[in-house]
């Protein structure tokens, strides 16, 4: 059982008698009794409650009210109407890059967050990367094991029905990896090469899935034998085998909407600090098998289940990380190509 005690450095303790206060947070406590955050909901939202909000509220007395869902359009409407109702807003990496370029979010106060050690890509000026997730290969345990996306594409050597995501930001990198591009050399993406590779497998795709719940159900029902799936949906599932080899590693961020109440923003930096604490991240990972940004997390996760988590030392090293800035600049052209491709299915 993971030890749920939160061990904080003395400089990161706020509002505890005899402790020191994080800059801005002690002031915010006198002004703020609660603030709202918009998150993705589901088990991810439950993990935020268990891993981060509970220790934050116990430490500061500040309530955090969760709202969901979290489309980018909701953030845009909030900012453009100047009706900012949340101090924190969860966005995927691409949405975060778009929101930053559009001036919809404010820089974080990293001095006030005072984070414990984090992976560098999670520490953006505009966003706090709090949760890693991956899109990976999964297959029925009675099917021939895969080792690469090239195997996934090789329907003669690995017979069976497949499912791939109806999502150009996922399908294109998978196709390029299947065509022999190294994970470190994916970007800038070669769209022409990717769609040539997708043409080779489209006849073997039984379902182009749109919801994360579909791949595990399709595998369990034997509707398909091989799937690309979000890791948290298939990790640890009976009868399903997974591999993080050439997985697509991504990151969800918390951002501050432009125009947020300054006192609420200051208080929210304290919650982000809690998200940097490795022991808190281990508690969150008990709820859903996604992981936080601490490089010290391996020792705190269930050792018998290390293979299930996306950012263990072994799993993180074999995956490809995305480039949300590239997608923010090229997504319209890529989406047009994707829609044209789907017309031929």
C-alpha positions in Angstrom: 0.0 0.0 0.0 1.5 3.4 -1.0 2.3 5.6 2.0 -0.1 8.5 1.6 1.8 10.9 3.9 2.9 14.0 2.0 6.5 14.9 2.8 7.2 18.5 1.9 10.4 20.5 2.2 10.3 23.1 4.9 10.4 25.8 2.2 7.3 24.3 0.6 5.1 24.3 3.8 2.4 26.9 3.9 -0.1 27.8 6.7 1.3 25.2 9.1 2.2 26.5 12.6 5.9 26.7 12.9 6.4 26.2 9.1 7.4 28.5 6.3 5.1 29.9 3.7 5.3 29.7 0.0 5.5 33.2 -1.5 2.0 34.5 -2.2 0.2 31.5 -0.8 0.0 32.7 2.8 -1.4 36.0 1.6 -3.9 34.2 -0.6 -5.2 32.2 2.3 -6.4 35.3 4.0 -8.3 36.3 0.9 -9.5 33.0 -0.7 -11.6 30.3 0.9 -12.1 28.4 -2.3 -11.4 28.4 -6.0 -12.6 26.5 -9.0 -10.7 24.3 -11.4 -11.8 22.9 -14.8 -10.5 19.3 -15.4 -11.2 16.4 -17.7 -13.4 14.5 -15.4 -13.7 10.7 -14.9 -10.9 8.8 -13.2 -8.4 11.6 -13.9 -10.6 14.0 -12.0 -10.9 11.5 -9.1 -7.1 11.1 -9.1 -6.7 14.9 -8.7 -9.0 14.8 -5.8 -7.3 12.0 -4.0 -3.7 12.8 -4.8 -3.6 16.6 -4.8 -6.7 18.4 -3.6 -7.0 16.6 -0.3 -3.5 17.3 0.9 -3.7 20.9 -0.4 -7.0 21.5 1.5 -5.6 19.9 4.6 -2.6 22.1 4.5 -4.2 25.4 3.6 -7.9 25.1 4.4 -8.8 26.2 0.9 -11.5 24.3 -0.9 -11.1 23.4 -4.5 -14.3 22.9 -6.6 -13.9 20.7 -9.6 -15.8 21.3 -12.9 -15.7 19.4 -16.2 -15.5 18.8 -19.1 -12.7 21.0 -20.4 -12.8 21.8 -24.2 -10.6 24.5 -25.5 -13.7 26.4 -26.6 -14.9 26.7 -23.0 -11.6 28.4 -22.1 -11.9 30.7 -25.1 -15.4 31.7 -24.3 -14.5 32.3 -20.7 -11.6 34.6 -21.6 -13.3 36.4 -24.4 -16.4 37.1 -22.2 -14.1 38.2 -19.3 -16.1 35.9 -17.1 -13.3 33.9 -15.5 -14.8 31.4 -13.2 -11.8 29.1 -12.7 -8.2 29.7 -11.6 -6.9 26.5 -13.2 -7.9 24.9 -16.5 -6.8 21.5 -17.8 -5.7 21.2 -21.4 -3.9 18.6 -23.5 -0.5 19.6 -24.9 -1.9 20.7 -28.3 -4.7 22.7 -26.8 -2.2 24.3 -24.4 0.1 25.3 -27.3 -2.9 26.8 -29.2 -4.2 28.6 -26.1 -0.8 30.1 -25.4 -0.3 31.2 -29.0 -3.8 32.8 -28.9 -3.1 34.7 -25.7 -5.8 32.9 -23.7 -3.6 32.0 -20.7 -1.3 33.7 -18.3 2.3 32.7 -17.3 2.5 30.6 -14.2 4.3 31.8 -11.1 6.9 29.1 -10.9 8.6 30.8 -7.9 5.4 30.5 -5.9 4.9 26.9 -7.1 8.4 26.0 -5.9 8.1 22.5 -7.4 9.9 19.4 -6.4 12.0 17.8 -9.2 10.1 17.5 -12.4 10.8 16.4 -16.0 11.7 19.5 -18.0 9.0 19.2 -20.6 6.4 19.4 -17.8 7.6 22.9 -16.7 6.4 25.2 -19.4 6.2 29.0 -18.7 2.5 28.7 -19.6 1.6 25.3 -18.2 2.2 22.8 -15.4 2.4 19.2 -16.9 0.7 17.2 -14.2 -0.3 13.9 -15.9 1.4 11.7 -18.6 -0.5 9.3 -20.7 0.4 7.2 -23.7 -1.2 5.8 -26.8 0.3 2.3 -27.2 0.0 -1.1 -28.9 -2.4 -3.6 -27.2 -3.5 -7.0 -28.2 -5.5 -10.0 -27.0 -3.2 -12.2 -24.9 -4.0 -15.1 -27.3 -2.7 -13.2 -30.3 0.9 -13.1 -31.6 2.9 -10.5 -29.6 3.9 -7.3 -31.3 7.2 -5.5 -30.9 6.7 -2.4 -33.1 4.3 -0.5 -35.2 5.9 -2.2 -38.2 4.6 -5.4 -36.7 1.1 -3.8 -36.3 1.1 -2.9 -40.0 2.4 -6.4 -41.0 -1.0 -8.1 -41.3 0.4 -11.2 -43.0 2.9 -12.0 -40.2 0.5 -10.9 -37.5 -3.0 -11.8 -38.8 -6.1 -10.3 -37.2 -8.4 -7.4 -37.2 -7.1 -4.0 -36.1 -8.4 -0.8 -34.6 -6.8 2.6 -34.9 -7.8 6.1 -33.7 -9.9 8.4 -35.8 -7.4 11.1 -34.8 -4.8 12.5 -37.2 -2.5 13.6 -34.4 -2.1 9.9 -33.3 -2.5 8.0 -36.6 0.2 10.0 -38.5 3.0 9.4 -36.0 2.1 5.7 -35.7 2.3 5.4 -39.5 5.7 7.0 -39.7 7.0 4.8 -36.9 5.6 1.8 -38.8 7.5 3.0 -41.9 10.8 3.0 -40.0 11.2 6.6 -38.8 13.0 6.7 -35.5 11.0 8.1 -32.5 13.5 10.9 -32.0 13.3 11.9 -35.7 9.5 12.1 -36.1 9.2 15.9 -36.3 8.7 17.7 -38.5 6.2 15.1 -39.7 6.3 13.9 -43.3 2.5 13.9 -44.1 2.9 12.5 -47.6 4.9 9.5 -46.3 2.5 8.9 -43.4 -0.6 8.8 -45.6 1.1 6.4 -48.0 1.7 4.1 -45.1 -1.9 4.5 -43.8 -3.1 3.5 -47.3 -1.4 0.2 -46.8 -3.3 -0.8 -43.6 -6.7 0.8 -44.0 -8.3 -2.4 -45.4 -7.4 -4.2 -42.2 -8.9 -1.6 -39.8 -12.2 -2.9 -38.5 -12.9 0.2 -36.4 -11.6 3.7 -36.4 -12.3 4.5 -32.8 -13.3 7.9 -31.5 -13.7 7.1 -27.7 -11.0 5.8 -25.4 -13.4 3.1 -24.1 -13.7 1.4 -27.5 -10.3 -0.4 -27.9 -10.4 -2.4 -24.7 -14.0 -3.4 -25.3 -13.3 -4.4 -28.9 -10.4 -6.5 -27.7 -12.4 -8.2 -25.0 -15.3 -8.9 -27.4 -12.7 -10.4 -29.9 -14.0 -7.9 -32.5 -10.3 -7.0 -33.0 -7.1 -8.8 -32.1 -4.8 -5.7 -32.2 -5.4 -2.1 -31.1 -3.9 1.2 -30.6 -5.2 2.4 -27.2 -4.8 4.9 -24.5 -2.5 3.1 -21.9 -4.8 3.8 -19.0 -7.6 1.9 -20.7 -5.8 -1.3 -21.2 -3.0 -1.5 -18.6 -3.6 -4.3 -16.1 -6.7 -5.5 -18.0 -7.2 -9.3 -17.9 -6.7 -11.0 -21.3 -5.0 -7.9 -22.8 -1.2 -7.5 -23.3 0.4 -4.1 -23.8 3.7 -2.7 -24.9 5.1 0.8 -24.5 7.6 0.2 -27.3 7.2 3.2 -29.7 4.3 4.5 -27.6 3.2 8.1 -28.2 3.8 9.8 -24.8 1.8 12.9 -24.1 1.1 15.3 -21.3 -1.9 17.1 -19.8 -1.3 20.6 -18.4 -2.9 22.9 -16.0 -3.0 26.5 -17.1 -4.3 29.8 -15.7 -7.0 31.5 -17.8 -6.1 35.1 -18.8 -7.7 37.5 -16.4 -8.0 35.1 -13.5 -8.5 36.6 -10.1 -5.0 37.3 -8.8 -5.7 36.0 -5.2 -7.2 32.8 -6.6 -4.3 32.4 -9.0 -1.8 32.7 -6.0 -3.7 30.1 -4.1 -3.8 27.8 -7.1 0.0 27.9 -7.3 -0.1 26.0 -4.0 -2.2 23.3 -5.5 0.3 23.0 -8.4 3.0 22.5 -5.8 1.1 19.5 -4.4 1.0 18.1 -8.0 4.9 18.2 -8.0 5.2 16.0 -4.9 6.2 12.5 -5.9 4.2 10.8 -3.0 1.1 12.7 -4.0 1.6 11.5 -7.6 1.8 7.9 -6.4 -1.5 8.3 -4.7 -3.1 9.7 -7.9 -1.7 6.8 -9.8 -3.6 4.4 -7.6 -6.8 5.8 -9.0 -5.8 5.7 -12.7 -2.5 4.3 -14.1 -1.2 7.6 -15.5 1.7 9.3 -13.8 2.9 12.7 -12.8 6.1 14.5 -13.7 8.4 13.4 -10.9 11.6 11.6 -12.0 11.6 10.0 -8.5 8.3 8.2 -8.9 9.4 4.7 -9.8 10.3 3.6 -6.2 6.8 4.8 -4.9 4.7 2.9 -7.5 3.5 -0.7 -6.9 6.6 -2.6 -8.0 4.6 -5.5 -9.3 2.8 -3.1 -11.7 5.7 -1.0 -12.9 5.2 -2.1 -16.5 1.7 -0.5 -16.5 2.9 3.1 -16.0 3.9 5.5 -18.8 6.8 7.3 -17.2 8.8 4.6 -15.4 12.4 4.8 -16.4 12.1 1.8 -18.8 8.8 2.9 -20.4 9.6 6.6 -20.9 12.9 5.8 -22.6 11.2 3.7 -25.4 8.5 6.1 -26.4 8.2 9.1 -28.7 7.2 12.5 -27.3 5.0 14.8 -29.3 5.6 18.3 -30.6 2.5 20.3 -29.8 4.0 23.5 -31.4 4.3 21.7 -34.7 0.7 20.5 -34.5 -0.5 24.0 -33.6 1.0 25.3 -36.8 0.1 22.4 -39.1 -3.1 20.9 -37.7 -5.4 22.4 -40.3 -3.5 21.1 -43.3 -3.1 17.7 -41.6 -6.8 17.5 -40.7 -7.7 18.3 -44.4 -5.5 15.4 -45.5 -7.1 13.2 -42.8 -10.7 14.0 -44.0 -9.7 13.2 -47.6 -8.1 9.9 -46.5 -11.3 8.9 -44.6 -13.4 9.5 -47.8 -11.5 6.5 -49.3 -12.2 4.1 -46.5 
